[in-house]
Amino acid sequence: MAAEFSRPGSLYGAVDLGARKQALEAQARREAAGPSGAASADVIEVTSATFNAEVVERSLSVPVIVEATVTRAEQVRQFSGVMEKLAAEAAGSWVLARVDVEADPQLAQALRMRAVPTVYLAFQGQLMPLFEGPLPESQLRQALAQVFEQLGVEPADALGEDQPDEPPVDPELLAAEQAVEKGDLDAAAAAFERLLARSPSDEGAKIGLAGVGLLRRTQDLDPADVLRRAAESQDDVDAQTQAADVEMVSGQVDEAFDRLVALVRRARGADRDKARVHLLGLFDALPADDPSVTRARRALASALF
């Protein structure tokens, strides 16, 4: 899998509605469980389906420590217990997300793991490895302390001490995000369009609107069937653009871009232009400076000229 979870791409706007929905449902279950619930609000069980919402999106507001492990392995259970202990002590200044890579090998591949456990940091939409293998509690405390010192994060941050006032959220953006979370794509699109009408250069609104369009195109598709038809019909523009949409929604951004660049190289006339325009529309679902967009733009230019 070429796409990596370190990209802040599908976090913007509404690219992964399924992940958002699962995250909201998980949060509702935690709140309903109360203090006696099985999992602390500071410890999240994550899968490939929820990774974007529960880890990457969440990291835009709070650091997330990702523990990729095999939960049934006896030799790492003590380490996992220490991680939970430190997350509880942090009182919300960072969140622990646990991935069972044995149960989710696709995510293990995406994370490019070499050892169990491997610990990562997600911060401001970026994912980076911290260390491999279980550490003793003293070394683990020291390692995390150094990381959070560099980030300027302290336990007091989670306790509401001397917190600066948060900037006001644009009501249209808030309305769009709430509509996405409810699955109301028409309302989300309308809110993003109103925001763009007022602020045409607002990148977040542009990305959000493109993401809503992507969800609209894929919400009734069977991904396996779409990819099968695309494999059987390499020069069918509709099949290939649908396959690119499905890959994009699932986080396979580079695969989606490569598919359409290759189609632009093969196609001629109206088909070629249709593939090019569709690819440009997918670029809009990511920040303009996203590395995958930059790479694909160069590849597209090479294919066209």
Secondary structure, 3 states (H helix, E strand, C coil): CCCCCCCCHHHCCCCCHHHHHHHHHHHHHHHHHHHHCCCCCCEEEECCCCHHHHHHHHHHCCCEEEEEECCCCHHHHHHHHHHHHHHHHHCCCCEEEEEECCCCHHHHHHHCCCCCCEEEEEECCEEEEEEECCCCHHHHHHHHHHHHHHHCCCHHHHHCCCCCCCCCCCHHHHHHHHHHHHCCHHHHHHHHHHHHHHCCCCHHHHHHHHHHHHHHHHCCCCHHHHHHHHHHCCCCHHHHHHHHHHHHHCCCHHHHHHHHHHHHHHCCHHHHHHHHHHHHHHHCCCCCCCHHHHHHHHHHHHHHC
